[in-house]
Amino acid sequence: MKTISCRYIVLAMCATVLAFYGSAKSIYFAGSSDNDLYRLLKAENFDIALFSDPASAIENASKGSGVIISASGYPSQSNVITEALLHKAAGKGLRVYAEYVSAYPGVDIADTCFIGTIERGVVSSEFFRPELNPMALFGHNDCHIFPAVIDRPLLSFARVAGFDNATFDLTDTEVYPLLWRKGNWLIAQSCMTDFVTARQEPLDAWQNIWIGIIRWLCKDKSIGFSKWPSDPHPAFPVDAVITAADRRNAISKGAEWIGKARLLLHPSWRDTLLAYQGDGGTPWGPAVNKDFILGNGSHGVLEGHGSSIDTRGRQNYRYWLRADVQGEVAFLMASAAKATGRKEFADISENVLDYLFYSGDFIRGSKKDQAADSYGLIGWAQTHDHVYYNDDNARCILGAIGASALMDNRRWDKFIVDNIMANFSLSSRYGFLPDRFEEPQLAENGRAHYADSELILPHPHFVSWMWACYLWLYDKTGYRPLLDKAKTAIAKTMEAYPDKWQWTNGIQQERARMILPLAWLVRVDDTPPHRQWLDKVAGKLLENQDECGAIREELGGDGLGLFGKATSNRDYGVREAPLISKNGDPVADMLYTCNFAFFALNEALHATGDSRYKEAVGRLGDFLVKIQAESETHPDIDGAWMRAFDYQRWDYWASNADHGWGAWSTLSGWIQSWIVGTLALVDRDTSFWEMTSGYDVTPHMESALRRLSPDKKNSSAHFQQRTED
């Protein structure tokens, strides 16, 4: 008789043991087949048995196997762990993960949930090493959590500052245990198996959390996942080669998003808008009802999404009508119409401009009175038509100029000229306007108060694009004071660079905003010093351009930031804020930097022909096409660009400290418009300057100059005459 080798004896014994105790990848799952974790485990070929309730799963589980008790009724229904369940599981040597637990024998758990808003998950143990170190951060959207008294949780939930690690640890903040272990049980105080549905980020952190839990559950340290599902996701991987067809598709999808997100107001649901908009202080509400009639632009465009995401992965909306958004969206839609030939996009653009300048609430009262000092200004928002930001006026007007040129429709030219000249007439001797002023101030002080002041404000985010408007109008009319004042303001700002520049959420956005007036200054006054200024600012910005095309954010000097990084855990989430915690964090910002830099660098390229700008524009454009959001389950996100992107993770992740415009916010104007509009310009190998080169506004300029002549009340002497080149 042949001898049986030891190898086969061992294998036979292992098979017998696994048959009795369960396979290493054998899991008994209490919950629904729609559960994200259940779907993942099935896709990864785990031997998984599904049961409707925890008792059945534990009753049927093989000895020594793993059991998952999911939160099927989350957030309305929790799980209660009884002595009977503990006893039954212990008798079979089971390892159990249970979530959203409101009762566990011997543990003090609160009766009611705490619902997180700005809090995040924090790794608070060694359990997940080496993949996740203590103090690593992860998001937990709309977290409903039962507070429990636990000494050493594996994961915690707290309000903490930081980008991917808790900068100040868990000090000076309320800490809620999120995941803890007792014997052979892992208990989560909230739901963690809904990572796809609730859009939990960052993906790598959540993948590693679940690798750690499943390895423990199955007693197998070799377990991993071949892929990790997510929705939304970037349109392309980092190494994709972007074609002209891809860029045109991004343009089309970017314009279609305005409709898919239902941002075009229809009068049939105006009451809903007004209810959420209120006084404009907290204009937040749920997604626009999918049954609401979609408008055509003639009643305005909403801003977009906030950064809050609920348990179903839905983002809140910002129900507010702002003037700058109207002008910018008009440019977006006209650009898409030109690129795609789709007339419906042009129709929306035209309707939006009519709403902005005629039927909306942005130009009314004194702004229509030619004798008033506020004549020609555009109110900030429907709720704040008495508030003026010159930067918002500039973006609104540039959008209107671009749309008018693209559609070859000039019926809004008077408003364009009057607005530029209104801001010009209020700027200081050195060309600066306050970042914001209001109608009562203007009425009390009069135009001369501002025009004769010696205000200098080296803060490009707030002031520089109006100088670009001056230069554009100078080129079209030859009115020399526009050039002189823009040159003076730019010179003063460059004298202050970099040590005295004020910054808003980061210094990169200030550089990005300054490039446009510098590029257009080269257009109208091409001198070596002016080119050097452009090279200096653009060159520094591009030092932070990653190989993938992203422009990395950077904090500016101490004491000069309007909204700097959080200085403590308590300081997190209380105001506007950067997306990064420290310089070097691999984050790109589509709201403040990449969007405006893309547009401005393209203008610099065509003004100078510099190959460095050509390369930068190409890489940045490809990056933006790649990170455009795609979603199968959230059509209101499909085609949008979210504010933040971690280009090392290739994932939508950053510090979400900004209480108004966090990491996952969208914006139909600031973000969507300048990205789509610039993609369309790049596709045609042209610039905004060249596209609008034939613009003739001379009759409207003559009218504006007559209105601003010295015989008018509160006019200033330097508007006495037009000086030709």
Residue pairs with C-beta under 8 A, 6 or more apart in sequence:
18 24
20 62
20 63
21 62
21 63
21 64
21 65
21 93
22 61
22 62
22 63
22 64
22 65
22 66
23 47
23 65
24 218
24 219
24 220
24 223
25 45
25 46
25 47
25 218
25 220
25 223
26 46
26 47
26 48
26 49
26 62
26 65
26 66
26 218
27 41
27 46
27 47
27 48
27 49
27 65
27 66
27 67
27 68
27 214
27 217
27 218
28 48
28 49
28 51
28 57
28 58
28 60
28 61
28 62
28 65
28 66
28 67
28 68
29 35
29 37
29 38
29 41
29 48
29 49
29 50
29 51
29 57
29 67
29 68
29 70
30 51
30 52
30 53
30 54
30 56
30 57
30 67
30 68
30 69
30 70
30 72
31 38
31 50
31 68
31 69
31 70
31 71
31 72
31 193
32 38
32 70
32 72
33 39
33 50
35 70
35 72
35 193
35 194
36 193
36 194
36 195
36 196
36 197
36 229
37 68
37 70
37 193
37 195
37 210
38 48
38 50
38 70
38 193
39 196
39 229
40 210
40 225
40 228
40 229
41 48
41 214
42 48
44 225
44 226
49 57
49 60
51 57
51 60
54 67
54 69
54 79
54 81
54 85
54 98
55 84
55 85
55 88
57 67
57 68
57 69
58 67
58 85
58 88
58 89
58 92
58 94
58 96
59 88
61 67
61 89
61 92
61 94
62 92
63 92
63 93
63 94
64 92
64 93
64 94
65 92
65 94
65 95
66 94
66 95
66 96
66 97
66 214
66 217
66 218
67 89
67 94
67 95
67 96
67 97
67 217
68 96
68 97
68 98
68 193
68 217
69 79
69 96
69 97
69 98
69 99
70 99
70 191
70 193
71 77
71 78
71 79
71 99
71 100
71 190
71 191
71 193
71 194
74 99
74 100
74 144
74 191
74 194
74 311
75 100
75 113
75 142
75 144
75 191
75 311
78 100
78 101
78 102
78 146
79 98
79 99
79 100
79 101
79 102
80 101
80 102
80 103
81 98
81 101
81 103
81 104
81 105
81 185
81 187
82 103
82 105
83 105
86 105
86 185
89 96
89 184
89 185
90 183
90 184
93 184
94 184
95 184
95 185
95 186
95 216
95 217
95 218
95 219
96 184
96 185
96 186
96 217
97 185
97 186
97 188
97 213
97 217
98 185
98 186
98 187
98 188
99 187
99 188
99 190
99 191
99 192
99 193
100 144
100 146
100 188
100 189
100 190
100 191
101 109
101 146
101 187
101 188
101 189
102 109
102 111
102 146
103 109
104 148
104 182
104 185
104 187
107 148
107 149
107 150
107 182
107 187
108 148
108 149
109 146
109 147
109 148
109 149
109 189
110 146
110 147
110 148
112 146
113 144
113 145
113 146
114 144
114 145
114 146
114 147
114 176
115 142
115 143
115 144
115 145
116 140
116 142
116 143
116 144
116 145
116 157
117 308
117 573
118 159
118 572
118 573
118 656
118 657
118 659
119 140
119 143
119 157
119 158
119 159
119 160
119 176
120 137
120 138
120 139
120 140
120 157
120 158
120 159
120 160
120 656
121 137
121 138
121 139
121 140
121 143
121 155
121 156
121 157
121 178
122 135
122 136
122 137
122 138
122 155
122 156
122 157
122 158
122 160
122 166
122 170
123 132
123 133
123 134
123 135
123 136
123 137
123 138
123 154
123 155
124 134
124 135
124 152
124 153
124 154
124 155
124 156
124 170
124 175
125 134
125 152
125 153
125 154
125 155
126 134
127 154
127 181
127 212
127 216
128 136
128 154
128 208
128 209
128 212
131 208
131 211
131 212
132 205
132 208
132 209
132 212
133 165
135 162
135 165
135 166
135 169
135 170
136 164
136 165
136 205
137 160
137 162
137 163
137 164
137 165
137 166
137 205
138 200
138 201
138 202
138 205
138 206
138 209
139 200
139 201
139 202
139 653
139 656
140 157
140 178
140 190
140 192
140 200
141 198
141 199
141 200
141 308
141 309
141 310
141 311
141 313
142 198
142 308
142 309
142 310
142 311
143 157
143 178
143 190
144 190
144 191
144 311
145 157
145 176
145 178
145 189
145 190
146 189
146 190
147 176
147 177
147 189
148 176
148 177
148 180
148 189
150 177
150 180
152 180
153 177
153 178
153 179
153 180
154 179
154 180
154 181
154 186
155 177
155 178
155 179
155 188
155 209
156 170
156 175
156 176
156 177
156 178
157 175
157 176
157 177
157 178
157 189
157 190
158 166
158 170
158 173
158 174
158 175
158 176
158 569
159 173
159 174
159 569
159 570
159 572
159 573
160 166
160 167
160 168
160 169
160 170
160 173
160 569
160 572
161 167
161 168
161 565
161 566
161 567
161 568
161 569
161 571
161 572
161 581
161 655
161 657
162 168
162 581
162 655
163 579
163 580
163 581
163 582
163 585
163 587
163 654
163 655
164 202
164 585
164 653
166 569
167 566
167 581
168 568
168 569
170 569
171 569
172 568
172 569
172 570
173 569
173 570
176 189
177 189
178 188
178 189
178 190
178 192
179 186
179 187
179 188
179 189
179 192
180 186
180 187
180 189
181 187
186 213
186 216
186 217
191 198
191 311
192 209
192 210
194 200
194 311
195 206
195 210
196 229
196 230
196 231
196 313
197 311
197 312
197 313
198 309
198 310
198 311
198 312
198 313
199 230
199 231
199 232
199 309
199 313
200 206
201 651
201 652
201 653
202 646
202 649
202 651
202 653
203 228
203 230
203 649
203 651
204 228
204 649
204 651
206 228
207 225
207 228
210 225
211 223
211 224
211 225
214 223
215 221
215 222
215 223
231 313
231 631
231 632
231 633
231 634
232 629
232 630
232 631
232 634
232 637
232 638
232 652
233 629
233 630
233 631
234 626
234 627
234 628
234 629
234 630
234 645
234 650
235 250
235 625
235 626
235 627
235 628
235 629
235 630
236 242
236 246
236 625
236 626
237 626
237 650
238 548
238 626
238 647
238 650
240 626
242 621
242 622
242 625
242 626
244 683
246 625
247 621
247 625
247 679
247 682
247 683
248 339
248 340
248 683
250 624
250 625
250 628
250 676
250 679
251 335
251 336
251 339
251 340
251 676
251 679
251 680
251 683
252 336
252 339
252 340
252 342
253 628
253 638
253 639
254 332
254 336
254 628
254 639
254 640
254 641
254 672
254 675
254 676
254 679
255 332
255 333
255 335
255 336
255 337
255 340
255 342
255 345
255 676
256 639
257 638
257 639
257 640
257 672
258 264
258 301
258 329
258 332
258 333
258 348
258 668
258 672
259 294
260 635
260 636
260 638
260 639
261 288
261 304
261 305
261 635
261 636
261 637
261 640
261 666
261 668
262 287
262 288
262 289
262 290
262 292
262 294
262 636
263 288
263 301
263 302
263 303
263 304
263 668
264 294
264 295
264 296
264 297
264 299
264 300
264 301
264 302
264 348
265 273
265 295
265 299
265 300
265 301
265 302
265 321
266 292
266 293
266 294
266 295
266 299
267 295
267 299
268 292
268 293
269 288
269 289
269 292
269 293
270 299
272 285
272 288
272 289
272 292
272 319
273 302
273 319
273 321
275 285
276 283
276 284
276 285
276 317
276 319
277 283
277 319
277 320
277 321
277 382
277 383
278 383
279 383
280 320
280 381
280 382
280 383
280 384
283 318
283 319
283 320
284 306
284 308
284 316
284 317
284 318
284 319
285 316
285 317
285 319
286 314
286 316
286 317
287 314
287 315
287 316
287 317
287 636
288 302
288 317
288 636
296 347
296 348
296 351
297 329
297 333
297 347
297 348
297 349
297 350
297 351
297 352
297 355
298 351
298 352
298 354
298 355
298 359
299 355
299 359
300 321
300 326
300 352
300 355
300 360
300 382
301 321
301 325
301 326
301 329
301 352
301 668
301 669
302 317
302 318
302 319
302 320
302 321
302 325
302 668
303 318
303 320
303 322
303 325
303 667
303 668
303 669
304 317
304 318
304 640
304 665
304 666
304 667
304 668
304 671
304 672
305 315
305 316
305 317
305 318
305 636
305 637
305 640
305 664
305 665
305 666
306 315
306 316
306 317
306 318
306 660
306 661
306 662
306 665
307 315
307 643
307 656
307 658
307 661
307 662
307 663
307 664
307 665
308 315
308 316
308 662
309 315
309 664
310 316
313 633
313 634
314 634
315 636
315 637
315 664
315 666
320 381
320 382
320 383
321 360
321 361
321 381
321 382
322 380
322 381
322 382
322 392
322 669
323 356
323 360
323 362
323 378
323 379
323 380
323 381
323 392
323 393
323 396
324 380
324 389
324 392
324 393
324 395
324 396
324 399
324 669
324 670
325 667
325 668
325 669
325 670
326 352
326 353
326 355
326 356
326 360
326 362
326 396
326 399
326 669
327 353
327 356
327 395
327 396
327 397
327 398
327 399
327 400
327 403
327 669
328 395
328 396
328 399
328 668
328 669
328 670
328 673
328 674
329 349
329 352
329 399
329 668
329 669
329 672
329 673
330 349
330 350
330 352
330 353
330 356
330 399
330 400
330 402
330 403
331 349
331 398
331 399
331 400
331 402
331 403
331 406
331 673
331 677
332 349
332 399
332 668
332 672
332 673
332 676
332 677
333 345
333 346
333 348
333 349
333 352
333 403
334 345
334 346
334 349
334 402
334 403
334 406
334 407
335 402
335 406
335 676
335 677
335 679
335 680
335 681
336 342
336 345
336 676
336 680
337 343
337 344
337 345
337 346
337 349
337 406
337 407
338 406
338 680
338 684
339 679
339 680
339 683
339 684
346 406
346 407
349 403
349 406
349 407
350 407
350 409
353 400
353 403
353 404
353 412
356 362
356 378
356 396
356 400
357 363
357 400
357 412
357 415
360 382
361 379
361 382
361 385
362 378
362 379
362 381
362 382
362 385
363 378
363 379
363 415
364 379
364 385
365 385
366 372
366 373
366 374
366 375
366 439
366 443
367 374
367 375
367 376
367 377
367 378
367 379
367 385
368 375
369 375
370 707
371 712
371 713
372 443
373 426
373 442
373 443
373 446
373 447
373 713
373 714
374 388
374 422
374 439
374 442
374 443
375 418
375 422
375 707
376 415
376 418
376 419
376 421
376 422
376 704
377 388
377 393
377 419
377 422
377 423
378 388
378 392
378 393
378 396
378 397
378 419
379 385
379 386
379 387
379 388
380 387
380 388
380 389
380 392
381 387
386 438
386 439
386 440
387 436
387 438
387 439
388 436
388 437
388 438
388 439
388 442
389 435
389 436
389 462
390 423
390 433
390 434
390 435
390 462
390 463
390 466
391 435
391 461
391 462
391 463
391 464
391 465
391 466
393 419
393 423
393 466
394 423
394 465
394 466
394 468
394 469
395 465
395 669
395 670
396 419
397 416
397 419
397 420
397 469
398 465
398 468
398 469
398 472
398 688
399 669
399 673
400 412
400 415
400 416
401 416
401 472
401 692
401 695
402 677
402 688
402 691
402 692
404 410
404 412
404 413
404 416
404 695
405 691
405 692
405 694
405 695
406 691
413 697
413 700
414 700
414 703
416 697
416 700
417 473
417 697
417 700
417 701
417 703
417 704
418 700
418 704
420 466
420 469
420 470
420 472
420 473
421 473
421 701
421 704
421 705
421 708
423 433
423 466
423 469
424 470
424 481
424 482
424 485
425 447
425 451
425 708
425 715
425 716
425 719
426 433
426 442
426 447
426 450
426 451
427 433
427 450
427 451
427 466
427 485
427 489
428 450
428 451
428 452
428 453
428 454
428 455
428 456
429 451
429 452
429 453
429 454
430 454
430 455
430 456
430 485
430 488
430 489
430 492
431 467
431 470
431 485
431 486
431 488
431 489
431 490
431 492
432 455
432 456
432 457
432 463
432 489
432 492
433 450
433 455
433 457
433 463
433 466
434 450
434 455
434 457
435 457
435 459
435 462
435 463
436 462
437 450
442 450
446 713
446 714
447 714
447 715
447 716
448 714
448 715
448 716
451 716
451 718
452 716
456 492
456 496
457 463
457 502
458 492
458 493
458 496
458 497
458 500
458 501
458 502
459 501
459 502
459 503
459 504
459 510
459 562
460 493
460 501
460 510
460 511
460 513
460 514
461 503
461 504
461 509
461 510
461 513
461 592
462 504
463 489
463 493
464 490
464 493
464 513
464 514
464 516
464 517
465 513
465 516
465 517
467 485
467 486
467 489
467 490
467 517
468 516
468 517
468 520
470 482
470 483
470 485
470 486
471 482
471 483
471 486
471 517
471 520
471 521
471 523
471 524
472 520
472 689
472 692
473 479
473 482
473 697
473 701
474 480
474 482
474 483
474 486
474 524
475 520
475 523
475 524
475 689
476 695
476 696
476 697
476 698
476 701
477 697
477 698
477 701
478 722
478 724
478 725
479 701
479 705
479 722
479 723
480 722
480 723
480 724
480 725
481 718
481 719
481 723
483 524
483 525
486 517
486 521
487 521
487 525
490 517
490 518
490 521
490 533
493 501
493 514
494 533
494 536
497 536
497 537
498 507
498 540
498 556
498 557
499 557
500 560
501 507
501 510
501 556
501 557
501 560
502 510
502 560
502 561
502 562
503 509
503 510
503 555
503 556
503 557
503 560
503 561
503 562
504 510
504 561
504 562
504 563
504 576
504 592
505 561
505 562
505 563
505 576
505 577
505 578
505 579
505 589
505 592
505 658
506 553
506 554
506 555
506 556
506 561
506 578
506 579
506 580
506 589
506 592
506 593
507 554
507 555
507 556
507 557
508 541
508 544
508 551
508 552
508 553
508 554
508 589
508 592
508 593
508 597
509 589
509 592
509 593
509 596
510 556
511 537
511 538
511 540
511 541
511 597
512 541
512 551
512 592
512 593
512 594
512 596
512 597
512 600
513 596
513 600
514 537
515 534
515 537
515 538
515 541
515 597
515 600
515 601
515 603
515 604
516 596
516 599
516 600
516 603
518 530
518 533
518 534
518 537
518 538
518 604
519 534
519 600
519 603
519 604
519 607
519 608
520 603
520 607
520 689
521 530
521 533
521 534
522 530
522 531
522 534
522 604
522 607
522 608
523 607
523 689
531 608
534 604
534 607
534 608
538 601
538 604
538 613
538 616
539 612
541 551
541 597
542 551
542 612
542 616
544 551
544 552
544 553
544 554
545 551
545 552
545 616
545 619
545 620
546 552
546 586
546 588
546 647
547 619
548 619
548 623
548 626
548 647
549 618
549 619
549 620
549 621
549 622
549 623
549 624
549 626
550 586
550 588
550 594
550 620
550 623
550 645
550 647
551 588
551 593
551 594
551 597
551 620
552 584
552 585
552 586
552 587
552 588
552 647
553 578
553 579
553 580
553 585
553 587
553 588
553 589
553 593
554 580
554 583
555 561
555 564
555 565
555 578
555 580
555 582
555 583
558 564
562 576
563 575
563 576
563 577
563 578
563 658
564 577
564 578
565 577
565 578
565 580
565 581
565 582
565 655
565 657
566 572
566 573
566 577
566 581
566 655
566 657
572 657
573 656
573 657
573 659
574 659
575 658
575 659
576 658
576 659
576 660
576 661
577 655
577 657
577 658
577 659
578 655
578 657
578 658
579 585
579 587
579 589
579 643
579 644
579 654
579 655
579 658
579 663
580 587
580 654
580 655
581 655
585 654
585 655
586 646
586 647
586 648
586 649
587 644
587 645
587 646
587 647
587 653
587 654
587 655
588 594
588 623
588 644
588 645
588 647
589 643
589 644
589 654
590 624
590 641
590 642
590 643
590 644
590 645
590 671
590 675
591 643
591 661
591 665
591 667
591 670
591 671
592 670
594 620
594 623
594 624
594 675
595 641
595 670
595 671
595 674
595 675
596 674
597 620
598 617
598 620
598 621
598 624
598 674
598 675
598 678
599 674
599 677
599 678
599 688
601 613
601 616
601 617
601 620
602 613
602 617
602 678
602 681
602 682
602 687
602 688
603 687
603 688
603 689
604 610
604 613
605 613
605 614
605 617
605 687
606 686
606 687
606 689
606 690
607 687
607 689
617 682
618 682
621 678
621 679
621 682
623 647
624 641
624 675
624 679
625 679
627 641
627 645
628 639
628 640
628 641
629 637
629 638
629 639
629 640
629 641
629 642
629 652
630 638
630 639
631 637
631 638
632 638
637 666
640 666
640 671
640 672
641 666
641 671
641 672
641 675
642 652
642 663
642 664
642 665
642 666
643 654
643 661
643 662
643 663
643 664
643 665
643 666
643 667
643 671
644 652
644 653
644 654
644 662
644 663
644 664
645 651
645 652
645 653
645 654
646 652
646 653
646 654
652 663
652 664
653 663
654 663
655 663
656 662
656 663
656 664
658 665
661 667
666 672
677 688
681 687
681 688
681 691
705 719
705 722
708 715
708 719
709 715
709 719
709 720
710 717
710 719
710 720
